[in-house]
Amino acid sequence: MPADVVPASRKLGREDAAALARKASTVIVAKGKKVAEYKVKGEPADAVVDAMLGPTGNLRAPTLRAGKTLLVGFDRAQYEKVLL
């Protein structure tokens, strides 16, 4: 059961993405068939936050935090690896 659900009508931007990344040690971003994994220590690099945002400048969906791992976008293999 998710601890926090944000409706799609609420747009999350750059600052929201950076705040989520600060709470993670690993950020995994899936864009189509491409998957990138970033290690985060303290303030996330601009490249990490940029990867988390879609073409409109909003946080890509779905976004899920599992412990210290943040999954952005959907890649079945990554979800299975992190959640199972």
Buried (B, 14 or more C-beta within 10 A) or exposed (E): EEEEEEEEEEEBEBEBBBEBBEEBEBBBBBBEEEBBEBEBEEEBBEEBBEBBBEEEEBBBEEBBBEEEBBBBBBBEEBBEEBEE
